Amino acid sequence: MSQTFSDETHQNLLSRIPHCTGREVSDWLRTVDEGPALFRFEEKVSWLRGEHELSYGHAKAIIHEHDLRRAARHL
């Protein structure tokens, strides 16, 4: 079962990603775009964690941000 982060926690996680991973969030979002076409949220998180050795929180924040931005593009 996944945890639900507040908007504030999500933004805090995103702001720490460059420091913790050495890569900008935009770089990670591009990685997700170029990655496998997975359907479920948790599958995407698991792929990102396994492929790039990210923590659960960082992977979840990246996938959540990716989904938010993708949804905003389609409005």
MARPALO-348536 format. One record per residue (C-alpha): residue number from 1; residue in three letters; x, y, z. Coordinates in steps of 0.05 Angstrom, whole numbers, plus 5000, padded with zeros to 4 digits. Layout:
residues N
PT resi resn    X    Y    Z
PT  NUM  ALA    X    Y    Z
...
end
This chain:
residues 75
PT resi resn    X    Y    Z
PT    1  MET 5000 5000 5000
PT    2  SER 5028 5068 4981
PT    3  GLN 5030 5128 5027
PT    4  THR 4998 5193 5006
PT    5  PHE 5041 5254 5012
PT    6  SER 5014 5324 5024
PT    7  ASP 5027 5378 4972
PT    8  GLU 5079 5408 5019
PT    9  THR 5115 5342 5029
PT   10  HIS 5114 5330 4954
PT   11  GLN 5145 5398 4941
PT   12  ASN 5198 5387 4995
PT   13  LEU 5216 5319 4965
PT   14  LEU 5222 5350 4895
PT   15  SER 5266 5406 4921
PT   16  ARG 5315 5356 4952
PT   17  ILE 5319 5310 4891
PT   18  PRO 5375 5349 4856
PT   19  HIS 5419 5349 4918
PT   20  CYS 5406 5276 4935
PT   21  THR 5411 5248 4864
PT   22  GLY 5456 5297 4828
PT   23  ARG 5403 5305 4774
PT   24  GLU 5350 5358 4763
PT   25  VAL 5276 5339 4768
PT   26  SER 5267 5356 4694
PT   27  ASP 5322 5305 4678
PT   28  TRP 5284 5252 4718
PT   29  LEU 5219 5269 4684
PT   30  ARG 5253 5259 4616
PT   31  THR 5280 5192 4641
PT   32  VAL 5209 5171 4658
PT   33  ASP 5184 5193 4589
PT   34  GLU 5239 5152 4556
PT   35  GLY 5229 5092 4602
PT   36  PRO 5184 5032 4592
PT   37  ALA 5110 5044 4579
PT   38  LEU 5084 5021 4647
PT   39  PHE 5011 5032 4664
PT   40  ARG 5005 5030 4740
PT   41  PHE 5034 5083 4786
PT   42  GLU 5069 5032 4832
PT   43  GLU 5099 4996 4772
PT   44  LYS 5131 5062 4750
PT   45  VAL 5156 5075 4820
PT   46  SER 5185 5005 4825
PT   47  TRP 5219 5012 4757
PT   48  LEU 5250 5078 4776
PT   49  ARG 5274 5052 4843
PT   50  GLY 5304 4988 4813
PT   51  GLU 5334 5019 4751
PT   52  HIS 5363 5081 4784
PT   53  GLU 5369 5061 4857
PT   54  LEU 5325 5117 4883
PT   55  SER 5291 5118 4950
PT   56  TYR 5217 5103 4951
PT   57  GLY 5199 5175 4969
PT   58  HIS 5241 5206 4913
PT   59  ALA 5216 5156 4862
PT   60  LYS 5144 5167 4883
PT   61  ALA 5152 5243 4880
PT   62  ILE 5182 5239 4810
PT   63  ILE 5126 5195 4784
PT   64  HIS 5073 5237 4818
PT   65  GLU 5102 5301 4787
PT   66  HIS 5107 5267 4720
PT   67  ASP 5033 5247 4723
PT   68  LEU 5013 5317 4746
PT   69  ARG 5050 5351 4688
PT   70  ARG 5024 5301 4637
PT   71  ALA 4953 5313 4661
PT   72  ALA 4963 5389 4657
PT   73  ARG 4988 5383 4585
PT   74  HIS 4923 5347 4565
PT   75  LEU 4875 5398 4594
end
